[in-house]
Amino acid sequence: MSDIRNLLDPKCIVLDMKATSKIDAITELCEALYHAGRARNADALKDAVLEREAQIPTGIGMGIAIPHGKSDSVVHPSVAFGRSKTGVDFGAADGVPADLIFLLAVPGNAAADHLAILANLARSLLDESFRLGLRTAQSAKDVLEVMSAVLS
């Protein structure tokens, strides 16, 4: 897998999300990707992620959600990370609202990249120290350090 710095731009890290709903959280992270130049159209990306979300909720439990989507508006495979103080309901089986939200965005023709990123991230999130590091990070730089230690 490629270096996390190729996937996650500091501009795509939102440590104090304003969103209180799943749609607002997805919108907020899609807009971060757009403003960082990783997506040409935030609404097209949001639509792709919401379409995927409608099939199966992406709350995986332990306060984590990994909404994801493929869209031709995505410039190259990217991840946006958001942290919510209140948590957002992403339909996790354990009922715990997500305070750690990773939005994966890949170009429409990048199915292999999409699956590799998703699998590697899901594996990393099983590590309690990884989750704790993300929950206690004070800056985007801290988040990048935590993620690069596990995902590079």
Secondary structure, 3 states (H helix, E strand, C coil): CCCHHHHCCHHHEECCCCCCCHHHHHHHHHHHHHHCCCECCHHHHHHHHHHHHHHCCCEEECCEECCEEECCCECCCEEEEEEEEEEECCCCCCCCCEEEEEEEEECCCCHHHHHHHHHHHHHHCCCHHHHHHHHHCCCHHHHHHHHHHHHC
